[in-house]
């Protein structure tokens, strides 16, 4: 049997959605196949746990994760992959997911995108990034003249825009970190708007 693995874009969306209440529609291709997985994710957060319900076709699967678990999105991703691989009913444990696959601040962008962002911080300009949303994120960065720093505008989406604007003073690394932090917030705020039913 083929081992299906969710794409990075889906992991980024799940990382945002596990912290929200709502219903989210997913249509994603697995990394190692062209077969799409179409499912609906329902998230119900409670005080002690979060209930995730996955509906795919005529199947419905539920999972409750303790609220204290910081890696809820990884547990959810393993659960979805288990459904796709037909392991849910066999109780076969999923292989442990490497922490590097989590959507931490450093993992929001791949190596090439991080380098593009560093260059943007050093020289200014504009850039479009695909960071897992339905539409690319547009960035415009101006290097300030009076003090070392940047002024940045970030926009996600065309139809339902989420926008952030800020000025950060400091060295290039500080400005880069601030830009990554804003991208994280933008993904969290834009993903539910783009995917809510």
Secondary structure by P-SEA (a helix, b strand, c coil): cccccccaaaaaaaaaaaacbbbbbbbbbcccccbbbbbbbbbbbcccbbbbbbbcccbbbbbbbbccccaaaaaaaaaaaaaaacccccccccccccccccccccccccaaaaaaaaaaaabbbbbcccccccbbbbbbbbbbcccccbbbbbbccccbbbbbbbcccccaaaaaaaaaaaaaaaaaaaaaaaccc
